Amino acid sequence: MLVVEDEPSIADVLSIALRYHGFEVSTAATVRQARYLVERVRPDAVLLDVMLPDGDGRELGRELRTAQPETAIVFLTARDAPAEIVGALGVGDDYITKPFHIDEVVARITAVLRRTRPADVLPRRPPLRHGDLELDETTYSVRRAGRSTQLTPTEYALLRFLVRNAGQIVPKEQLLRHVWQYEHAAESTVVETYISYLRRKLDALGPPLITTRRGVGYGLV
């Protein structure tokens, strides 16, 4: 686990709590330090502050997503900063607003890793298919009409759940529980945001695929 946070007191609290819960933790206070550690440590997950003294954490997240797409990214953002949240969700797998409760941080990171990292080496599994859409369950790659598109781990998890439940409308509450591992279906726009990301990528390769039942949820046509 790599914690990128320039406030020493916050970094210390996060590091202590994560180590207590069994994580191996490295810390960085700047974009420069984080780049060095990403190459050296190759973390499974990065807890990344948006505002850093020598750069924008979102830009660092984009670099990391390109260089190491398998790495989970959870952003720390300032409360009441919607631009930060939207920018973070476009790159990362989840976000946590400040001030935060440390138990929430550990729970959210654990949930992200649970859905993005396999527990062990798995045998090759048959792809999931829906119409001209194909999800490779071994490489976590996506093709539509024979053309590839790159999804983040969370986008892939959301699409996989929709494919497995194709032909029905999946309530938003179920998506929050099964994809984001939220114990309680709290009011959140995270589902709508990720649905829009999926539509933008998939609709570029063919006709609209995801349907909305307003006030209920989403499904595949």
C-alpha positions in Angstrom: 0.0 0.0 0.0 1.3 3.4 -0.9 0.0 6.4 1.0 0.6 9.8 -0.8 -0.2 12.6 1.7 1.7 15.7 2.5 0.3 16.3 5.9 2.6 14.4 8.3 -0.1 13.9 11.0 -2.6 12.5 8.5 0.0 10.3 6.8 1.1 8.9 10.2 -2.5 8.1 11.3 -3.2 6.4 8.0 0.1 4.4 8.0 -0.4 3.2 11.6 -4.0 2.1 11.0 -3.2 0.3 7.7 -0.3 -1.5 9.2 -2.5 -2.5 12.2 -4.9 -4.1 9.7 -2.1 -6.1 8.0 -1.0 -3.8 5.1 2.6 -3.2 4.2 2.8 0.6 3.9 5.1 3.0 2.1 4.5 6.8 2.3 5.3 9.7 0.1 4.6 13.5 0.6 5.1 14.7 -2.9 4.4 13.7 -6.5 8.1 13.2 -7.1 8.5 10.8 -4.1 5.3 8.9 -5.2 6.6 8.3 -8.7 9.9 6.9 -7.3 8.1 4.6 -4.9 5.5 3.4 -7.5 8.4 2.1 -9.6 10.3 0.7 -6.7 7.5 -0.9 -4.7 4.8 -1.5 -7.3 2.0 -1.3 -4.8 -1.3 -3.2 -5.0 -3.2 0.0 -4.1 -2.5 3.8 -3.7 -4.2 6.1 -1.3 -3.7 9.4 -3.1 -4.3 13.0 -1.9 -5.6 15.2 -4.6 -3.8 18.3 -3.5 0.0 17.8 -3.2 2.7 20.5 -2.8 4.4 19.8 -6.2 1.5 18.8 -8.4 -2.0 17.4 -8.9 -2.8 14.0 -7.4 -5.3 13.4 -10.2 -2.6 13.8 -12.8 -0.4 11.4 -10.9 -3.4 9.0 -10.8 -3.7 9.2 -14.6 0.0 8.4 -15.0 -0.3 5.5 -12.7 -3.5 4.2 -14.4 -1.6 4.2 -17.7 1.6 2.7 -16.4 0.1 0.1 -13.9 -3.6 -0.3 -14.8 -3.9 -3.2 -12.3 -3.1 -0.9 -9.3 -6.1 0.2 -7.3 -6.4 4.0 -6.7 -8.4 5.6 -3.9 -8.3 9.4 -3.7 -8.5 11.6 -0.7 -10.4 14.8 -1.5 -11.5 18.0 0.3 -15.1 18.0 1.4 -17.4 20.2 -0.7 -15.1 20.1 -3.7 -17.3 18.5 -6.5 -14.7 19.3 -9.2 -12.1 17.2 -7.2 -14.5 14.4 -6.8 -15.5 14.2 -10.5 -11.9 14.4 -11.5 -11.0 11.7 -9.1 -13.7 9.3 -10.1 -12.6 9.6 -13.7 -9.3 8.0 -12.8 -9.6 6.1 -9.6 -11.6 3.3 -8.1 -13.1 5.2 -5.2 -12.7 8.4 -3.2 -12.8 9.4 0.4 -13.6 12.9 1.6 -11.8 14.8 4.4 -12.3 14.8 7.3 -12.7 11.0 7.4 -13.0 8.2 9.9 -10.1 5.9 9.8 -12.3 2.8 9.9 -14.0 4.0 6.8 -10.7 4.4 5.0 -9.6 0.8 5.9 -13.1 -0.6 4.9 -13.1 1.3 1.5 -9.6 0.2 0.6 -10.3 -3.4 1.6 -13.5 -3.3 -0.6 -11.6 -1.9 -3.6 -8.9 -4.6 -3.3 -11.5 -7.3 -2.9 -13.0 -6.4 -6.2 -9.9 -5.5 -8.2 -7.3 -8.1 -7.0 -7.6 -11.9 -7.4 -7.0 -13.8 -4.2 -4.7 -16.3 -6.0 -3.7 -17.5 -9.5 -6.9 -18.6 -11.3 -7.4 -21.0 -14.1 -8.5 -19.5 -17.4 -12.2 -18.9 -17.3 -14.6 -18.6 -20.3 -15.4 -15.1 -21.3 -18.7 -13.4 -20.4 -20.7 -12.4 -23.5 -23.7 -10.2 -24.2 -24.5 -9.5 -27.8 -21.3 -8.1 -29.4 -19.8 -7.5 -26.0 -17.1 -9.9 -24.6 -15.5 -9.7 -21.1 -12.3 -11.8 -20.7 -12.5 -13.0 -17.1 -8.8 -14.0 -17.0 -7.2 -10.8 -18.4 -10.1 -8.5 -17.4 -10.1 -7.0 -20.9 -13.2 -5.9 -22.8 -14.0 -6.1 -26.5 -17.1 -4.9 -28.4 -17.7 -5.8 -32.0 -14.1 -7.1 -32.1 -12.6 -3.8 -30.9 -11.0 -3.4 -27.5 -11.7 -0.7 -24.9 -9.8 0.0 -21.7 -11.8 0.0 -18.4 -10.6 0.8 -14.9 -11.0 -2.0 -12.4 -14.2 -0.5 -11.0 -15.7 0.1 -14.5 -15.0 -3.5 -15.3 -16.6 -4.8 -12.0 -19.7 -2.7 -12.8 -20.0 -3.9 -16.3 -19.4 -7.5 -15.3 -22.3 -7.3 -12.8 -24.6 -5.9 -15.4 -23.6 -8.6 -17.9 -24.2 -11.3 -15.3 -27.7 -9.8 -14.7 -28.5 -9.0 -18.4 -32.1 -8.9 -19.3 -33.2 -7.3 -16.0 -33.0 -3.9 -14.4 -30.5 -3.9 -11.5 -31.5 -1.5 -8.7 -29.0 1.1 -7.8 -28.9 -0.2 -4.2 -27.8 -3.6 -5.4 -25.0 -2.1 -7.5 -23.7 -0.1 -4.5 -23.7 -3.3 -2.4 -22.2 -5.7 -4.9 -19.8 -3.5 -6.9 -18.8 -0.9 -4.2 -19.3 -3.2 -1.2 -21.3 -0.5 0.6 -23.0 -2.1 3.6 -25.7 0.5 3.5 -27.2 1.9 0.3 -26.3 5.5 1.2 -27.3 8.4 -1.1 -24.5 8.6 -3.6 -24.0 9.6 -7.2 -21.1 7.2 -7.7 -23.3 4.7 -9.7 -24.5 7.4 -12.1 -21.0 8.7 -12.6 -19.6 5.3 -13.5 -22.5 4.4 -15.7 -21.8 7.6 -17.7 -18.1 6.5 -18.0 -19.2 3.1 -19.3 -21.6 4.6 -21.8 -19.0 6.9 -23.2 -16.6 4.0 -23.8 -19.0 1.4 -25.0 -21.2 3.6 -27.1 -18.1 4.7 -29.1 -18.0 1.1 -30.4 -21.6 0.5 -31.2 -25.3 1.4 -30.4 -26.3 2.3 -26.9 -26.1 -0.7 -24.6 -27.0 0.4 -21.1 -30.6 1.3 -20.4 -31.9 3.4 -17.4 -35.1 2.9 -15.5 -35.4 6.2 -13.8 -35.6 6.0 -10.0 -34.9 2.2 -10.1 -31.6 1.2 -11.7 -29.8 0.1 -14.9 -29.6 -2.9 -17.2 -28.2 -4.1 -20.5 -30.4 -4.0 -23.6 
